[in-house]
Amino acid sequence: MATLTGCLVAFGQSKKTNNKPAKTEDTHKDNLNKTDNLNRKQGWWFYKHEAALGEPLTYEYGQYLNNKKEGIWTTLDAEQQLISTENFNKGVLNGTSQYYESGKLVCIGNYRGLNQDKKIDSIWVTNPDTYADTLVAVPTEKGFTKHGIWRYYDPYTGQMVKEQEFQVDNLIYEKKYSFMTKTDSTRIAEQANKFISNKKYAKHPPGKSKSLIE
């Protein structure tokens, strides 16, 4: 399916960013894009990534703590529709992230961030056959791994089409689901819209108007 392929390709690539803050008439008035006396980024930052090298224009915003991304970071397309909401801990992807196409949810999954203060991090994994737990050493230079449940959705109906489980980037379980009738798909889409609210993750940073395109 094209939507799933695009989603999976996005996971396998590092995000390209010019790391350039958006220009505003008065950044300090907006209380955005500030640094401390050690020149470390702190608080809410907002970026406008211009279209270049085949990459489309996007907007990105979230919070920094001591120069590292922290908490939920949101990316929007040129039409201000959701592209992704990703969780960070000390600058590394960690926790639940969601990905969208044309503002519609296509997948949600979990990352396990690796401790960047060490060269090797340790993660408990469970053998799916014996249920035996093993402590696995992972080089922290990887930054993060897929670890946990990933679910993929049809963006038009909200129906879940596939479920996967990863342990330290290793796929240990996968199940695909068939499409239901139009009536059932509509019902599932309505349930998904009630359960997953874009407003929760598309919250604009303080001091920024609802319209990000000034």
Backbone as CSV, one residue per row, in Angstrom:
resi,resn,N_x,N_y,N_z,CA_x,CA_y,CA_z,C_x,C_y,C_z
1,MET,0.848,-1.184,0.000,0.000,0.000,0.000,0.884,1.233,0.000
2,ALA,0.560,2.211,-0.798,1.400,3.381,-0.969,1.557,4.170,0.321
3,THR,0.479,4.294,1.067,0.557,5.090,2.288,1.491,4.466,3.304
4,LEU,1.439,3.158,3.429,2.311,2.487,4.370,3.755,2.549,3.908
5,THR,3.983,2.408,2.626,5.350,2.460,2.099,5.979,3.798,2.405
6,GLY,5.223,4.858,2.165,5.756,6.182,2.439,6.076,6.358,3.904
7,CYS,5.234,5.812,4.749,5.443,5.913,6.184,6.695,5.170,6.607
8,LEU,6.871,3.960,6.097,8.024,3.153,6.478,9.316,3.760,5.969
9,VAL,9.297,4.333,4.766,10.490,4.978,4.239,10.900,6.136,5.134
10,ALA,9.911,6.859,5.626,10.207,8.001,6.491,10.906,7.558,7.761
11,PHE,10.536,6.374,8.300,11.167,5.895,9.527,12.636,5.541,9.293
12,GLY,12.949,5.063,8.102,14.297,4.576,7.836,15.269,5.663,7.480
13,GLN,14.819,6.917,7.390,15.686,8.007,6.995,15.797,9.019,8.112
14,SER,16.932,9.661,8.196,17.099,10.731,9.158,16.433,11.979,8.600
15,LYS,15.866,12.783,9.470,15.224,13.996,9.016,16.265,15.015,8.591
16,LYS,16.030,15.650,7.441,16.904,16.707,6.974,16.373,18.029,7.505
17,THR,17.222,18.805,8.092,16.804,20.086,8.628,17.918,21.099,8.475
18,ASN,17.531,22.337,8.176,18.539,23.383,8.096,18.775,24.023,9.453
19,ASN,17.992,23.579,10.448,18.145,24.038,11.825,18.101,25.548,11.921
20,LYS,17.334,26.178,11.039,17.240,27.626,10.983,15.927,28.082,11.584
21,PRO,15.986,28.926,12.630,14.733,29.377,13.230,13.959,30.272,12.288
22,ALA,12.638,30.217,12.418,11.800,31.058,11.572,12.009,32.522,11.919
23,LYS,11.968,33.377,10.917,12.130,34.798,11.128,10.798,35.405,11.541
24,THR,10.824,36.177,12.594,9.642,36.912,13.023,10.044,38.357,13.232
25,GLU,9.071,39.257,13.253,9.378,40.664,13.440,9.942,40.918,14.828
26,ASP,9.496,40.167,15.792,9.962,40.347,17.168,9.936,39.008,17.870
27,THR,11.029,38.240,17.742,11.092,36.902,18.316,10.923,36.928,19.828
28,HIS,11.555,37.898,20.491,11.491,37.947,21.943,10.083,38.262,22.416
29,LYS,9.354,39.055,21.631,7.971,39.348,21.980,7.144,38.079,21.937
30,ASP,7.427,37.200,20.979,6.724,35.922,20.865,7.177,34.921,21.914
31,ASN,8.266,35.250,22.626,8.828,34.347,23.634,9.285,33.034,23.010
32,LEU,9.837,33.088,21.790,10.313,31.917,21.078,11.803,32.054,20.758
33,ASN,12.414,30.879,20.474,13.786,30.845,19.941,14.776,31.599,20.839
34,LYS,14.744,31.298,22.114,15.632,31.966,23.065,16.783,31.049,23.490
35,THR,17.879,31.653,23.869,19.033,30.932,24.412,19.364,31.489,25.784
36,ASP,20.086,30.688,26.581,20.494,31.162,27.898,21.863,31.809,27.818
37,ASN,22.438,32.145,28.967,23.726,32.845,28.977,24.892,31.959,28.544
38,LEU,24.630,30.648,28.381,25.640,29.732,27.839,25.369,29.421,26.370
39,ASN,24.447,30.185,25.785,24.056,30.045,24.379,23.402,28.698,24.085
40,ARG,22.745,28.140,25.103,22.013,26.895,24.919,20.550,27.215,24.629
41,LYS,19.959,26.500,23.700,18.549,26.705,23.379,17.696,26.265,24.564
42,GLN,16.730,27.117,24.906,15.833,26.824,26.020,14.406,27.192,25.635
43,GLY,13.439,26.418,26.142,12.042,26.746,25.920,11.577,26.466,24.497
44,TRP,10.507,27.162,24.102,9.875,26.917,22.808,10.694,27.481,21.659
45,TRP,10.871,26.634,20.628,11.526,27.059,19.382,10.629,26.703,18.214
46,PHE,10.677,27.579,17.207,9.860,27.398,16.016,10.746,27.545,14.786
47,TYR,10.672,26.569,13.875,11.477,26.575,12.661,10.585,26.571,11.423
48,LYS,11.060,27.261,10.415,10.462,27.157,9.093,11.542,26.601,8.169
49,HIS,11.356,25.369,7.701,12.331,24.726,6.835,11.903,24.952,5.389
50,GLU,12.638,25.793,4.704,12.292,26.119,3.323,12.461,24.900,2.415
51,ALA,11.677,24.859,1.353,11.789,23.772,0.382,13.159,23.823,-0.293
52,ALA,13.832,22.672,-0.341,15.170,22.607,-0.947,15.549,21.167,-1.208
53,LEU,16.311,20.952,-2.278,16.835,19.631,-2.617,15.728,18.570,-2.667
54,GLY,14.586,18.949,-3.199,13.486,17.995,-3.335,12.638,17.833,-2.095
55,GLU,13.044,18.449,-0.990,12.275,18.357,0.245,11.267,19.500,0.296
56,PRO,10.017,19.247,0.702,9.003,20.297,0.742,9.184,21.247,1.927
57,LEU,8.539,22.385,1.862,8.527,23.315,2.980,7.791,22.680,4.159
58,THR,8.375,22.810,5.352,7.724,22.304,6.564,7.929,23.278,7.708
59,TYR,7.076,23.139,8.708,7.213,23.892,9.949,7.443,22.888,11.076
60,GLU,8.251,23.289,12.045,8.562,22.394,13.164,8.635,23.213,14.440
61,TYR,8.064,22.675,15.522,8.166,23.393,16.785,8.078,22.426,17.965
62,GLY,8.690,22.868,19.051,8.719,22.083,20.275,9.609,22.787,21.280
63,GLN,9.962,22.091,22.348,10.748,22.715,23.411,12.148,22.111,23.519
64,TYR,13.081,22.985,23.918,14.448,22.574,24.222,14.686,22.672,25.725
65,LEU,15.514,21.786,26.211,16.009,21.861,27.576,17.517,21.681,27.503
66,ASN,18.239,22.745,27.826,19.697,22.706,27.773,20.209,22.265,26.401
67,ASN,19.630,22.858,25.362,20.082,22.659,23.977,19.665,21.318,23.376
68,LYS,18.782,20.578,24.080,18.341,19.281,23.564,16.817,19.255,23.487
69,LYS,16.295,18.639,22.425,14.850,18.536,22.273,14.262,17.744,23.439
70,GLU,13.119,18.238,23.939,12.488,17.586,25.077,10.967,17.607,24.908
71,GLY,10.331,16.447,25.114,8.888,16.381,25.004,8.425,16.251,23.558
72,ILE,7.200,16.678,23.299,6.597,16.512,21.980,7.071,17.590,21.010
73,TRP,7.551,17.150,19.846,7.883,18.048,18.737,6.931,17.752,17.590
74,THR,6.386,18.820,17.019,5.373,18.711,15.971,5.920,19.232,14.650
75,THR,5.634,18.509,13.569,6.006,18.945,12.224,4.749,19.053,11.377
76,LEU,4.619,20.177,10.656,3.478,20.438,9.788,3.953,20.658,8.363
77,ASP,3.064,20.418,7.408,3.408,20.690,6.018,3.058,22.142,5.670
78,ALA,3.215,22.513,4.413,2.992,23.895,3.986,1.551,24.339,4.215
79,GLU,0.612,23.374,4.223,-0.799,23.687,4.451,-1.156,23.591,5.930
80,GLN,-0.135,23.458,6.785,-0.293,23.354,8.232,-1.042,22.098,8.656
81,GLN,-0.910,21.043,7.858,-1.452,19.747,8.239,-0.354,18.933,8.920
82,LEU,-0.759,18.091,9.852,0.214,17.297,10.600,1.014,16.355,9.706
83,ILE,2.320,16.326,9.943,3.216,15.330,9.348,3.640,14.339,10.421
84,SER,3.997,14.857,11.586,4.420,13.973,12.664,4.338,14.671,14.007
85,THR,4.185,13.871,15.051,4.370,14.308,16.432,5.289,13.281,17.068
86,GLU,6.430,13.730,17.551,7.450,12.822,18.061,7.867,13.225,19.464
87,ASN,8.092,12.238,20.309,8.535,12.471,21.682,10.048,12.377,21.784
88,PHE,10.640,13.315,22.507,12.086,13.332,22.709,12.416,13.367,24.188
89,ASN,13.541,12.749,24.513,14.098,12.814,25.861,15.592,13.070,25.732
90,LYS,16.036,14.222,26.216,17.442,14.616,26.134,17.958,14.571,24.695
91,GLY,17.117,15.033,23.764,17.528,15.141,22.371,17.404,13.877,21.554
92,VAL,16.871,12.814,22.142,16.773,11.530,21.445,15.310,11.090,21.379
93,LEU,14.901,10.546,20.235,13.547,10.011,20.120,13.304,8.971,21.206
94,ASN,12.198,9.129,21.935,11.911,8.193,23.013,10.423,8.269,23.345
95,GLY,9.742,7.130,23.271,8.326,7.109,23.571,7.466,7.071,22.317
96,THR,6.196,7.415,22.483,5.222,7.295,21.399,5.355,8.420,20.384
97,SER,5.343,8.050,19.099,5.345,9.016,18.008,4.238,8.650,17.034
98,GLN,3.716,9.690,16.353,2.641,9.483,15.393,3.019,10.122,14.061
99,TYR,2.577,9.487,12.959,2.911,9.971,11.614,1.637,10.061,10.781
100,TYR,1.620,11.078,9.920,0.394,11.419,9.204,0.644,11.619,7.712
101,GLU,-0.417,11.467,6.936,-0.417,11.830,5.527,-1.622,12.723,5.279
102,SER,-1.362,13.912,4.763,-2.424,14.898,4.544,-3.227,15.125,5.819
103,GLY,-2.544,15.111,6.949,-3.192,15.348,8.232,-3.908,14.155,8.819
104,LYS,-3.881,13.004,8.130,-4.563,11.801,8.602,-3.550,10.817,9.183
105,LEU,-3.897,10.244,10.311,-2.996,9.301,10.977,-2.752,8.063,10.124
106,VAL,-1.478,7.700,9.918,-1.156,6.476,9.191,-0.403,5.476,10.066
107,CYS,0.271,5.933,11.095,0.886,4.971,12.015,1.273,5.630,13.327
108,ILE,1.323,4.798,14.344,1.704,5.211,15.686,2.569,4.107,16.278
109,GLY,3.679,4.504,16.887,4.582,3.487,17.413,5.483,4.023,18.496
110,ASN,6.328,3.148,19.004,7.150,3.478,20.155,8.634,3.338,19.854
111,TYR,9.386,4.362,20.259,10.843,4.325,20.170,11.433,4.169,21.572
112,ARG,12.583,3.556,21.621,13.338,3.468,22.881,14.625,4.251,22.691
113,GLY,14.721,5.395,23.368,15.923,6.211,23.273,17.070,5.581,24.032
114,LEU,18.275,5.756,23.514,19.469,5.188,24.141,20.225,6.271,24.918
115,ASN,20.770,5.877,26.034,21.465,6.806,26.927,22.746,7.326,26.278
116,GLN,22.720,8.595,25.869,23.859,9.163,25.164,25.052,9.484,26.061
117,ASP,24.868,9.323,27.369,25.981,9.528,28.299,26.883,8.298,28.390
118,LYS,26.449,7.206,27.738,27.228,5.965,27.756,27.502,5.519,26.319
119,LYS,28.506,4.678,26.157,28.785,4.108,24.839,27.872,2.920,24.549
120,ILE,27.460,2.227,25.607,26.596,1.058,25.479,25.410,1.208,26.434
121,ASP,24.221,0.970,25.923,23.029,0.964,26.768,22.516,-0.472,26.845
122,SER,21.733,-0.775,27.873,21.199,-2.124,28.061,19.677,-2.092,28.032
123,ILE,19.083,-3.029,27.280,17.629,-3.094,27.147,17.161,-4.531,27.382
124,TRP,16.138,-4.684,28.201,15.565,-6.010,28.418,14.693,-6.390,27.224
125,VAL,14.880,-7.595,26.715,14.031,-8.116,25.639,13.491,-9.472,26.084
126,THR,12.334,-9.829,25.516,11.687,-11.087,25.875,11.611,-12.004,24.666
127,ASN,12.108,-13.212,24.816,12.022,-14.189,23.740,10.553,-14.533,23.497
128,PRO,10.033,-14.311,22.271,8.605,-14.546,22.007,8.195,-16.017,22.106
129,ASP,9.155,-16.939,22.054,8.833,-18.365,22.124,8.932,-18.917,23.546
130,THR,10.004,-18.524,24.252,10.226,-19.063,25.598,9.816,-18.092,26.703
131,TYR,9.609,-16.815,26.319,9.273,-15.749,27.271,10.398,-15.477,28.264
132,ALA,11.586,-15.943,27.928,12.745,-15.675,28.784,13.245,-14.251,28.533
133,ASP,13.562,-13.556,29.617,14.061,-12.184,29.511,15.579,-12.171,29.412
134,THR,16.086,-11.334,28.513,17.531,-11.215,28.316,17.907,-9.745,28.232
135,LEU,19.020,-9.395,28.851,19.524,-8.032,28.803,20.444,-7.895,27.590
136,VAL,20.076,-7.007,26.657,20.827,-6.842,25.412,21.603,-5.532,25.436
137,ALA,22.872,-5.592,25.048,23.716,-4.389,24.974,23.572,-3.762,23.593
138,VAL,23.324,-2.452,23.563,23.103,-1.747,22.304,24.015,-0.523,22.242
139,PRO,24.797,-0.362,21.168,25.635,0.840,21.026,24.765,2.090,20.977
140,THR,25.076,3.076,21.805,24.230,4.265,21.894,24.393,5.195,20.693
141,GLU,25.386,4.958,19.849,25.564,5.797,18.665,24.367,5.687,17.722
142,LYS,23.565,4.629,17.880,22.355,4.484,17.074,21.323,5.537,17.432
143,GLY,21.401,6.062,18.634,20.468,7.095,19.065,19.183,6.543,19.650
144,PHE,18.486,5.701,18.879,17.215,5.149,19.328,16.920,3.878,18.542
145,THR,15.975,3.100,19.033,15.549,1.889,18.327,14.029,1.828,18.337
146,LYS,13.466,1.098,17.377,12.052,0.759,17.456,11.912,-0.300,18.538
147,HIS,11.028,-0.052,19.497,10.909,-0.988,20.607,9.488,-0.906,21.147
148,GLY,8.689,-1.912,20.827,7.305,-1.902,21.261,6.349,-2.089,20.095
149,ILE,5.098,-1.727,20.318,4.037,-1.946,19.334,3.976,-0.798,18.331
150,TRP,3.825,-1.163,17.047,3.592,-0.200,15.974,2.304,-0.571,15.261
151,ARG,1.430,0.387,15.071,0.158,0.150,14.390,0.034,1.080,13.182
152,TYR,-0.492,0.524,12.094,-0.608,1.255,10.828,-2.074,1.349,10.429
153,TYR,-2.472,2.530,9.936,-3.878,2.800,9.657,-4.091,3.272,8.220
154,ASP,-5.268,2.961,7.714,-5.681,3.539,6.443,-6.077,4.997,6.716
155,PRO,-5.459,5.954,6.021,-5.712,7.363,6.345,-7.123,7.846,6.025
156,TYR,-7.835,7.120,5.167,-9.159,7.565,4.754,-10.268,7.025,5.634
157,THR,-10.068,5.829,6.180,-11.111,5.224,6.999,-10.738,5.152,8.475
158,GLY,-9.459,5.276,8.771,-9.012,5.123,10.149,-8.857,3.678,10.563
159,GLN,-9.099,2.736,9.649,-9.020,1.309,9.976,-7.565,0.869,10.132
160,MET,-7.296,0.103,11.181,-5.964,-0.452,11.352,-5.736,-1.550,10.328
161,VAL,-4.636,-1.453,9.564,-4.364,-2.432,8.524,-3.196,-3.356,8.874
162,LYS,-2.399,-2.949,9.864,-1.273,-3.812,10.236,-0.804,-3.473,11.637
163,GLU,-0.327,-4.499,12.339,0.242,-4.320,13.668,1.565,-5.067,13.735
164,GLN,2.558,-4.419,14.290,3.875,-5.039,14.433,4.394,-4.819,15.848
165,GLU,5.272,-5.729,16.265,5.966,-5.542,17.541,7.461,-5.673,17.302
166,PHE,8.212,-4.695,17.823,9.666,-4.693,17.679,10.327,-4.791,19.045
167,GLN,11.477,-5.455,19.062,12.349,-5.430,20.217,13.735,-5.048,19.714
168,VAL,14.176,-3.853,20.100,15.489,-3.329,19.676,15.636,-3.458,18.154
169,ASP,14.698,-2.922,17.427,14.688,-2.880,15.963,14.390,-4.227,15.298
170,ASN,14.263,-5.282,16.070,13.979,-6.601,15.493,12.472,-6.858,15.492
171,LEU,11.928,-7.179,14.324,10.506,-7.482,14.207,10.243,-8.877,14.759
172,ILE,9.414,-8.981,15.803,9.131,-10.285,16.409,7.686,-10.718,16.197
173,TYR,6.850,-9.789,15.718,5.442,-10.136,15.525,4.839,-9.213,14.470
174,GLU,3.978,-9.770,13.627,3.292,-8.955,12.630,1.938,-9.581,12.310
175,LYS,0.935,-8.746,12.217,-0.390,-9.199,11.821,-1.021,-8.173,10.902
176,LYS,-1.578,-8.640,9.778,-2.239,-7.758,8.830,-3.746,-7.966,8.921
177,TYR,-4.463,-6.888,8.656,-5.913,-6.930,8.761,-6.545,-6.606,7.410
178,SER,-7.618,-7.307,7.082,-8.330,-7.068,5.827,-9.248,-5.866,5.961
179,PHE,-9.520,-5.236,4.831,-10.434,-4.106,4.840,-11.851,-4.583,5.134
180,MET,-12.562,-3.769,5.889,-13.948,-4.080,6.197,-14.868,-3.408,5.166
181,THR,-16.154,-3.576,5.344,-17.119,-2.937,4.463,-17.059,-1.428,4.660
182,LYS,-17.636,-0.701,3.712,-17.635,0.749,3.788,-18.313,1.233,5.060
183,THR,-19.387,0.582,5.432,-20.119,0.962,6.640,-19.264,0.758,7.874
184,ASP,-18.605,-0.410,7.948,-17.740,-0.688,9.092,-16.553,0.253,9.122
185,SER,-15.974,0.551,7.947,-14.823,1.447,7.877,-15.182,2.840,8.357
186,THR,-16.366,3.298,7.985,-16.823,4.620,8.428,-16.974,4.656,9.934
187,ARG,-17.520,3.578,10.496,-17.694,3.511,11.950,-16.348,3.538,12.655
188,ILE,-15.373,2.786,12.147,-14.038,2.749,12.748,-13.366,4.103,12.650
189,ALA,-13.562,4.780,11.502,-12.976,6.104,11.318,-13.519,7.078,12.352
190,GLU,-14.822,6.992,12.616,-15.434,7.868,13.608,-14.873,7.591,14.997
191,GLN,-14.664,6.312,15.308,-14.105,5.950,16.606,-12.669,6.445,16.730
192,ALA,-11.909,6.326,15.634,-10.518,6.774,15.647,-10.436,8.277,15.860
193,ASN,-11.348,9.017,15.225,-11.349,10.468,15.373,-11.667,10.883,16.801
194,LYS,-12.496,10.099,17.482,-12.806,10.402,18.871,-11.631,10.057,19.779
195,PHE,-10.945,8.967,19.435,-9.856,8.475,20.284,-8.573,9.272,20.097
196,ILE,-8.279,9.635,18.851,-7.029,10.334,18.534,-7.363,11.751,18.116
197,SER,-7.032,12.686,18.950,-7.344,14.089,18.666,-6.106,14.799,18.152
198,ASN,-6.179,15.359,16.957,-5.059,16.126,16.411,-4.734,17.322,17.297
199,LYS,-5.752,17.857,17.954,-5.542,19.057,18.750,-4.554,18.807,19.877
200,LYS,-4.525,17.586,20.364,-3.624,17.267,21.473,-2.172,17.433,21.066
201,TYR,-1.867,17.098,19.828,-0.485,17.101,19.398,-0.146,18.303,18.521
202,ALA,-1.160,18.971,17.968,-0.911,20.105,17.091,-1.029,21.422,17.846
203,LYS,-0.829,21.379,19.131,-0.903,22.566,19.961,0.206,23.531,19.573
204,HIS,-0.156,24.766,19.289,0.820,25.740,18.850,1.606,26.279,20.046
205,PRO,2.864,26.662,19.822,3.687,27.166,20.918,3.149,28.483,21.443
206,PRO,3.408,28.778,22.717,2.928,30.032,23.306,3.429,31.236,22.521
207,GLY,2.579,32.227,22.339,2.979,33.448,21.674,2.888,33.372,20.169
208,LYS,2.497,32.192,19.638,2.398,32.031,18.184,0.927,31.947,17.816
209,SER,0.542,32.695,16.798,-0.853,32.692,16.387,-1.224,31.347,15.799
210,LYS,-2.535,31.078,15.701,-3.003,29.801,15.168,-2.487,29.597,13.763
211,SER,-2.430,30.673,12.966,-1.877,30.582,11.615,-0.381,30.742,11.693
212,LEU,0.368,29.690,11.384,1.824,29.744,11.500,2.444,30.495,10.330
213,ILE,1.714,30.598,9.233,2.248,31.270,8.059,1.930,32.752,8.157
214,GLU,2.917,33.550,8.479,2.699,34.997,8.644,2.992,35.713,7.323
